[in-house]
């Protein structure tokens, strides 16, 4: 059942459309995007530390790269997962960095119980500001978002390669890309209502409180089905952590409609390699804590047929904090008979418009 709930942000009340039915692991659900905001709690950390699709890839890479080496773990979290795994793999020394105060404090409490403190040094702060010596041989950083760059990986790891890594140092993960395909949000959610999952509302409120105002958050779709997409897919951003790494990108691609349906936006998802020659983690097709991100582009769903095309431009530029990206999307959908439909979206990391698109006006009804 769908219902309107009231939440309060900085003393002002607002309405949110909520699906009150419990989430099911085999059904899609709608959340705000989470990873790029400092709102981590034990539940979110637990979903990451139990993500075996992710973990087996990071472990395999550390097993090859960490033995006998100095490792820096950026974003170690309250469980110091990759710091501990690095020691387990044979690292001689680990520098573990955490920027979130609560996570750092809990990590400091947890560290003695892991019996690795003789080889792990825990630091509080932003890796882009901290200094330590000697330089590391390996950098492990699980700061990859459901959009590959959303958590600031490009800026943070560009800095880490310049200041924290030895000249021949290696980064784990090796590469991440964001894929995109066209579809309609209502069809992607299937039998579920177009409304935020009830379990997501505390996180939505935390994001708004952190920002001190509501804004059009990125829309996270958990358990999205590839069958709901009507076009082929294409890479719209690429992060080569051991190659040429860009903190700003712009990609223009053409998506071709492959089956009848309707389009009102694009669904994006992560593919990740921890080693160059492995099969990638695919967040749309595998069970993982990463999810798909949906961007609304058109005022209303547009019917499409096979052969119609969507020309999509996706850009990212660093936000005011110099770490997290802002995204810019524009699209032209060309349908039978030569009709052209224009759409665009600005998706800043912080702030920006509220209820600027029909999708957001629907999710956040006016009082």
PyMOL commands that set and color helices and strands:
alter all, ss='L'
color gray80, all
select helices_A, chain A and resi 42-49+52-65+81-89+101-114+153-163+185-189+198-211+226-228+336-338+358-363
alter helices_A, ss='H'
color red, helices_A
select strands_A, chain A and resi 2-9+12-19+29-32+70-74+93-98+120-124+136-141+165-172+175-183+196-197+219-222+234-240+249-256+261-263+265-273+281-282+292-296+302-304+309-318+325-335+339-347
alter strands_A, ss='S'
color yellow, strands_A
deselect
rebuild
show_as cartoon
